[in-house]
Amino acid sequence: MPSEKIGDYEIEFTGVAMPDGDGWAAHLTIVGPSPNPMHRNITFTEQRVAVETVFPDAAAAEAEARRIGVEMLEAPAPTNGAP
């Protein structure tokens, strides 16, 4: 599974063959910092992203999962309703 370190986080992205064999799905996992180097702090468990899209090959699915992971990490943090 390809991965990339972005700041304190690591994204893992992959293409997974569809069960019917007709295309590929984009899957993403995000791992956050952990005080214990022997423990992975999964902040976004592996799941399918871009759920309405079936990709023609694994590379296209991986590229979309990576794009979504980067976008999630670069999004501004929620402000809990504060302006």
C-alpha positions as CSV (number, residue, x, y, z in Angstrom):
1,M,0.0,0.0,0.0
2,P,1.6,3.3,-1.0
3,S,2.0,5.9,1.7
4,E,3.1,9.5,2.2
5,K,4.1,11.5,5.2
6,I,2.4,14.9,5.5
7,G,3.4,16.8,8.6
8,D,2.7,14.6,11.6
9,Y,0.4,12.4,9.7
10,E,0.8,9.5,7.2
11,I,-1.7,8.7,4.5
12,E,-2.0,5.3,3.0
13,F,-3.9,5.0,-0.2
14,T,-4.6,2.1,-2.5
15,G,-6.8,0.8,-5.3
16,V,-8.9,-2.2,-4.4
17,A,-10.4,-4.4,-7.1
18,M,-14.2,-4.3,-7.0
19,P,-15.8,-7.6,-6.0
20,D,-17.5,-8.1,-9.4
21,G,-14.1,-7.5,-11.1
22,D,-15.4,-4.5,-12.9
23,G,-13.0,-1.6,-11.9
24,W,-11.2,-0.3,-8.9
25,A,-12.2,1.5,-5.7
26,A,-10.1,4.1,-3.9
27,H,-9.3,3.3,-0.3
28,L,-7.7,5.6,2.3
29,T,-6.3,5.4,5.8
30,I,-4.9,8.3,7.8
31,V,-2.5,7.6,10.7
32,G,-1.8,10.4,13.2
33,P,1.0,11.1,15.7
34,S,1.3,8.8,18.7
35,P,3.3,9.2,21.9
36,N,4.3,5.5,21.6
37,P,6.4,4.8,18.5
38,M,5.2,1.1,18.6
39,H,1.6,2.1,18.3
40,R,-0.2,3.4,15.2
41,N,-2.8,6.1,16.0
42,I,-5.4,5.5,13.2
43,T,-7.4,8.7,12.9
44,F,-9.2,7.7,9.7
45,T,-9.7,3.9,9.5
46,E,-9.3,2.3,6.1
47,Q,-12.4,2.9,4.0
48,R,-13.5,3.5,0.5
49,V,-13.5,7.1,-0.5
50,A,-15.0,8.6,-3.7
51,V,-17.7,6.0,-3.2
52,E,-19.7,6.8,-6.3
53,T,-16.7,6.4,-8.6
54,V,-15.3,3.2,-10.1
55,F,-11.9,3.7,-11.5
56,P,-10.5,1.9,-14.6
57,D,-7.3,0.8,-12.9
58,A,-5.5,0.7,-9.5
59,A,-3.3,3.7,-10.3
60,A,-6.3,6.0,-10.9
61,A,-7.9,4.8,-7.7
62,E,-4.7,5.3,-5.7
63,A,-4.3,8.8,-7.2
64,E,-7.8,9.8,-6.1
65,A,-7.4,8.4,-2.6
66,R,-4.2,10.3,-2.2
67,R,-5.8,13.5,-3.4
68,I,-8.6,13.1,-0.9
69,G,-6.2,12.3,1.9
70,V,-4.1,15.4,1.2
71,E,-7.2,17.5,0.9
72,M,-8.5,16.3,4.3
73,L,-5.2,17.1,6.0
74,E,-4.9,20.5,4.4
75,A,-8.5,21.6,5.3
76,P,-8.7,24.2,8.0
77,A,-9.4,22.8,11.5
78,P,-13.0,23.2,12.7
79,T,-13.6,26.2,14.9
80,N,-16.5,24.8,16.9
81,G,-18.8,27.5,15.7
82,A,-16.4,30.4,16.4
83,P,-16.0,32.9,13.6
